Amino acid sequence: MTEATKQLTADDILAASDLEIREVHVPEWNGSVYMRVLPADEGLELNEKMLALSKEKGHEAIFLLLASSLVTSAGERLFTAPDQIARLRSRSQKVLIRLQKIALTLQGWSEEEPVKNV
């Protein structure tokens, strides 16, 4: 016999710890970073911003995604100031693309398009 699965209440869902923070080793930077799953409201807002970028500015999406996803071990964003986000452009493309793939996976998004519907 299989054990019955608990039917969740609204309180159970709201109390669940489902916003994962994952440590990612970055040897090129001689250390690790933390990346997070975005709360739904932030993820949907970010998705709208990323989809709104024109073809000429589509490359900006990686910086928006990483600025939203890179956090401290406590979940606080590392990149909040526009000049910090702009300076991400000077980092290794290889590293940023690897981190982008991890961020997309954490959000449950594909590389081709972030999200159409939740």
N, C-alpha and C positions, 0 to 999 in steps of 0.2 A: 504494500500500500504506500502511496505517496502522501507526504504530509501536505495538508492544505496550506496554500499561500495566504498570508495575511492580506486582507483587504485594507488598503491605506485610506486614512482619513485626510482631510485637508491639512490638519495640524501635523500629521506624519510627513506629508509631502513638504510642507513649509519648513519643517525642522531637519529635513535630510541634508546631509553634507555632500552635495553633488557637484561642487565647483572645484574640480581637481586642480592642484598645483603640482607640476611635474618638474623635477630637476633634470637639466640637460647639460651634459658635459660638452664644453667647447674648447678642444685642445688648442686651437689657434689663438684663443684669448687667455690661455693658461688658467682655466677655471670652469665654473659651471654657472648657468643662469637658471632662473625659474620661469616657467611659462604656465599660464592659467587658462582654464576654461572660462569663457566670458559668461556673465549672467545674461539671460535672454534679452533684456532690454538693451544692454550695451552691444550685444552681438547683432541684434536687428538694426540698431542705429549705425553700427560700423558697416554692416552689409549694404545699407542704403547709400552710405558715403562711397563705398568701393564701387558699387554698380553705377553711380552717378558720374564717375570719372570718365572723361572723354577718352577717345583712342589716344590722343596726344598726351594725356596725363595718366593713362592706365598704370604706368609703372609706379605711380605713387601709392598704389594699393598695398604693396609689400610693407612700406614704411608705416602706414596707418595700422595694418594688422600687427606688426611687431611692436609698435608703440603701445598698443592695447594689450598685448599678450605677455610682454616681458615684465616680470614683477619681482619683488623681494620674496623671501621665503614666507613672509607673512601675508603676501598677496597685494602689497602696495605697488602701484605702477612705478617703473623705473624712469620712463620717459614721459614727462608731462609738459615740459616747456617746448614751444615750437623750435627753438634753436637746438635743443637736444635731439629732437626728431630729425631736424635737417642734417645734423652731424652724423646720423646713422648712414647717410649716403656715402660717407667716406670709409665705411667698413667693408670687409671682404664680401664680394658678391657670393662667393661659394658658401660662406658661413650664413649669410642672410637668407639665401635660398633654402639651405638645409633647415634653418629655424622657421622659415615660412611654411615648409611642408609639415613640420611638427605642429605649428599653430593651426594650420588648416585641419589636420587630423584631430587635434584636441577639440575643435569646434564642431566636428562632424561635417565639415565642408569639403568639397572636392577642389582640386587645383584649377579646374576649368571655370567653375563659377561658385561663389560662396554659398548662397542659399536662395532658393526661390520661395519656399514656404516652410514654416516651422512644422 
